[in-house]
């Protein structure tokens, strides 16, 4: 487990085990447990709320809504987007991107034969899509980056996301950190997840962090929204004016 003597006033400098080389079998087991945790904690709820607002406010498109999921991992988040779009009767073109080729292979394996999601292995900071996405989303991705990399990612989204972007990540605080340590042991999650879950919380953010990084990326106050969701989620959203 990560140490108990962490300073939650700043992002912890911890390395997560899933960021280090491991077998596809181990990665698959970890990603499955993270997907289970996402389901138990209603992790898709913040994104669904934002997507509903986007769908309600945008005029009818003559083309599918292109959505790029960065750091897609197991792909469970993007499969939820696909279900949401099917339920809404909305035409979409979905792309899941991850730096790890094992992750995109696992995401493809976990998807149904009827799914039309495209899985791409690439580094988002050097990725140039053939078609600009309307929306760029990510979940539990940005805490894996350093502050300077996050600023680059924010600028990348500003250039490439035509309609807006949504970051769904964790809120840094001692109580969620301790609660997840207990939860992961009780649920007998994979040992990597038992370590990485608390480490992710310690590496994540408070609202002031996001305000500073957004400012460094050239975003003015009032052009983005920071919103907390329980349990322990802190989201940053940007909707561009038509």
C-alpha positions as CSV (number, residue, x, y, z in Angstrom):
1,X,0.0,0.0,0.0
2,X,1.1,3.6,-0.5
3,X,2.4,5.3,2.7
4,X,0.2,6.8,5.3
5,X,2.4,9.9,5.6
6,X,1.3,11.7,2.5
7,X,0.9,15.4,2.2
8,X,-2.5,15.9,0.5
9,X,-1.9,19.6,0.0
10,X,0.0,18.7,-3.2
11,X,0.1,15.9,-5.8
12,X,2.0,12.9,-4.6
13,X,5.0,11.6,-6.6
14,X,4.1,8.0,-6.6
15,X,4.5,5.4,-9.4
16,X,1.6,3.2,-10.2
17,X,2.3,-0.5,-10.9
18,X,0.1,-0.5,-13.9
19,X,2.2,2.2,-15.5
20,X,5.2,-0.2,-15.4
21,X,5.6,-3.2,-17.8
22,X,3.4,-6.2,-17.0
23,X,1.9,-9.1,-18.9
24,X,-1.3,-8.7,-20.9
25,X,-2.9,-11.3,-18.5
26,X,-2.1,-9.1,-15.5
27,X,-3.2,-5.9,-17.2
28,X,-6.5,-7.6,-18.2
29,X,-7.2,-8.6,-14.6
30,X,-6.4,-5.1,-13.3
31,X,-8.5,-3.4,-16.0
32,X,-11.4,-5.7,-15.2
33,X,-11.3,-4.8,-11.5
34,X,-11.1,-1.1,-12.4
35,X,-14.1,-1.4,-14.6
36,X,-16.0,-3.2,-11.8
37,X,-15.0,-0.3,-9.4
38,X,-16.2,2.2,-12.0
39,X,-19.5,0.5,-12.2
40,X,-19.9,0.3,-8.4
41,X,-19.0,3.9,-7.9
42,X,-21.2,5.2,-10.8
43,X,-18.2,6.6,-12.5
44,X,-20.0,7.2,-15.8
45,X,-22.6,9.5,-14.2
46,X,-20.6,12.7,-14.6
47,X,-19.9,12.1,-18.3
48,X,-23.5,11.1,-19.0
49,X,-24.7,14.3,-17.4
50,X,-22.4,16.4,-19.6
51,X,-23.3,14.4,-22.8
52,X,-27.0,14.9,-22.1
53,X,-26.3,18.7,-21.9
54,X,-24.3,18.6,-25.1
55,X,-26.9,16.6,-27.0
56,X,-29.7,18.9,-25.8
57,X,-27.9,22.1,-26.8
58,X,-26.4,21.1,-30.1
59,X,-28.4,21.4,-33.3
60,X,-29.1,18.3,-35.3
61,X,-25.9,17.2,-37.1
62,X,-25.7,16.0,-40.7
63,X,-22.8,13.7,-39.6
64,X,-22.1,11.4,-36.7
65,X,-20.9,12.9,-33.5
66,X,-17.2,12.0,-33.3
67,X,-16.0,11.3,-29.8
68,X,-12.4,10.5,-28.9
69,X,-11.8,8.7,-25.5
70,X,-8.1,9.3,-24.4
71,X,-6.5,6.7,-22.2
72,X,-9.4,4.4,-22.8
73,X,-8.0,1.4,-20.8
74,X,-10.5,-1.4,-20.7
75,X,-12.9,0.6,-22.9
76,X,-15.8,0.3,-20.4
77,X,-16.4,4.1,-20.4
78,X,-16.6,4.3,-24.2
79,X,-18.9,1.3,-24.3
80,X,-21.2,3.2,-21.9
81,X,-21.1,6.1,-24.4
82,X,-22.1,3.7,-27.2
83,X,-25.0,2.5,-25.1
84,X,-26.0,6.1,-24.3
85,X,-25.9,7.1,-28.0
86,X,-28.0,4.0,-29.0
87,X,-30.6,4.8,-26.3
88,X,-30.7,8.5,-27.5
89,X,-30.9,7.5,-31.2
90,X,-27.8,9.5,-31.8
91,X,-25.4,8.6,-34.6
92,X,-21.8,8.5,-33.2
93,X,-18.3,7.7,-34.4
94,X,-16.4,6.5,-31.4
95,X,-12.6,6.1,-31.0
96,X,-10.8,4.8,-28.0
97,X,-7.1,5.7,-27.8
98,X,-4.5,4.3,-25.4
99,X,-0.7,4.4,-25.3
100,X,-0.5,0.7,-24.4
101,X,-1.2,-1.7,-27.2
102,X,-2.2,-4.4,-24.7
103,X,-4.9,-2.1,-23.4
104,X,-6.4,-1.4,-26.8
105,X,-6.3,-5.2,-27.6
106,X,-8.0,-6.0,-24.3
107,X,-10.7,-3.3,-24.9
108,X,-11.4,-4.8,-28.4
109,X,-11.7,-8.3,-26.9
110,X,-14.1,-7.0,-24.2
111,X,-16.4,-5.3,-26.8
112,X,-19.3,-7.1,-28.4
113,X,-19.2,-8.1,-32.1
114,X,-21.8,-5.5,-32.8
115,X,-19.8,-2.7,-31.4
116,X,-18.5,-0.2,-33.9
117,X,-15.9,1.4,-31.7
118,X,-12.4,1.9,-33.2
119,X,-9.5,1.2,-30.9
120,X,-6.2,3.1,-31.6
121,X,-2.8,2.7,-30.0
122,X,-1.0,6.1,-29.9
123,X,0.5,8.8,-27.7
124,X,-2.2,11.5,-27.5
125,X,0.5,14.3,-27.2
126,X,1.7,13.4,-30.7
127,X,-1.5,12.1,-32.2
128,X,-3.1,13.8,-35.2
129,X,-6.6,12.4,-36.0
130,X,-7.5,12.1,-39.6
131,X,-10.8,13.8,-38.7
132,X,-11.2,16.3,-35.9
133,X,-13.3,14.9,-33.1
134,X,-16.3,16.9,-31.9
135,X,-15.7,15.8,-28.3
136,X,-12.6,14.6,-26.5
137,X,-13.2,12.8,-23.2
138,X,-11.0,11.0,-20.7
139,X,-11.5,9.2,-17.4
140,X,-8.8,8.4,-14.8
141,X,-6.2,9.5,-17.4
142,X,-4.8,12.9,-16.4
143,X,-3.5,11.9,-13.0
144,X,-1.0,9.7,-14.8
145,X,0.6,12.8,-16.3
146,X,2.8,15.5,-14.8
147,X,1.4,19.0,-14.6
148,X,3.3,20.2,-17.7
149,X,2.0,17.2,-19.7
150,X,-1.5,18.0,-18.6
151,X,-1.1,21.6,-19.9
152,X,0.0,20.2,-23.2
153,X,-3.0,17.9,-23.2
154,X,-5.3,20.8,-22.5
155,X,-3.8,22.7,-25.4
156,X,-4.1,19.6,-27.6
157,X,-7.8,19.4,-26.8
158,X,-8.3,23.1,-27.5
159,X,-6.9,22.7,-31.0
160,X,-8.6,19.4,-31.9
161,X,-11.9,19.2,-30.1
162,X,-14.5,21.1,-32.2
163,X,-17.3,21.2,-29.7
164,X,-15.8,20.6,-26.3
165,X,-13.9,18.3,-23.9
166,X,-14.5,16.5,-20.6
167,X,-12.0,15.3,-18.1
168,X,-13.3,12.8,-15.5
169,X,-10.7,12.2,-12.8
170,X,-10.3,11.9,-9.0
171,X,-10.4,14.3,-6.2
172,X,-7.3,14.4,-3.9
173,X,-8.3,14.0,-0.2
174,X,-7.3,11.9,2.7
175,X,-10.7,10.4,3.5
176,X,-11.3,8.9,0.0
177,X,-7.7,7.7,0.0
178,X,-8.3,5.8,3.3
179,X,-11.7,4.5,2.3
180,X,-10.5,3.1,-1.0
181,X,-7.7,1.3,0.7
182,X,-10.3,-0.5,2.9
183,X,-12.7,-1.0,0.0
184,X,-10.1,-2.6,-2.2
185,X,-9.0,-5.1,0.5
186,X,-12.6,-6.0,1.3
187,X,-13.5,-6.5,-2.3
188,X,-10.3,-8.5,-2.9
189,X,-9.3,-6.4,-5.9
190,X,-6.2,-7.3,-7.8
191,X,-3.0,-6.5,-5.7
192,X,-2.0,-3.9,-8.3
193,X,-5.4,-2.1,-8.0
194,X,-5.1,-2.3,-4.2
195,X,-1.9,-0.2,-4.5
196,X,-2.8,1.9,-7.6
197,X,-6.2,3.0,-6.4
198,X,-5.0,4.9,-3.4
199,X,-1.9,6.1,-5.3
200,X,-4.2,7.5,-8.0
201,X,-6.1,9.5,-5.4
202,X,-2.9,10.8,-3.9
203,X,-1.7,11.8,-7.4
204,X,-4.9,13.5,-8.4
205,X,-6.3,17.0,-8.0
206,X,-8.1,19.7,-6.1
207,X,-9.9,22.5,-7.9
208,X,-7.0,25.0,-7.5
209,X,-4.7,22.6,-9.4
210,X,-7.1,22.6,-12.4
211,X,-7.5,26.4,-12.3
212,X,-3.7,26.8,-12.4
213,X,-3.2,24.3,-15.2
214,X,-6.1,25.7,-17.3
215,X,-4.6,29.2,-16.9
216,X,-1.2,27.9,-18.0
217,X,-2.9,26.4,-21.1
218,X,-4.3,29.8,-22.0
219,X,-7.9,29.2,-20.8
220,X,-9.7,32.1,-19.3
221,X,-11.9,31.8,-16.1
222,X,-15.5,31.2,-17.2
223,X,-14.6,29.2,-20.3
224,X,-14.4,25.9,-18.4
225,X,-16.2,24.3,-15.4
226,X,-14.8,22.4,-12.5
227,X,-17.4,20.2,-10.7
228,X,-17.2,17.6,-8.0
229,X,-19.2,14.4,-8.1
230,X,-19.5,11.8,-5.3
231,X,-17.6,9.6,-4.6
232,X,-14.3,11.4,-5.0
233,X,-14.6,12.6,-8.6
234,X,-13.4,16.0,-9.8
235,X,-14.3,16.8,-13.4
236,X,-13.3,19.6,-15.8
237,X,-15.5,20.5,-18.7
238,X,-15.2,22.9,-21.6
239,X,-18.0,23.6,-24.1
240,X,-17.0,25.8,-27.0
241,X,-19.4,28.4,-28.3
242,X,-20.9,27.5,-31.7
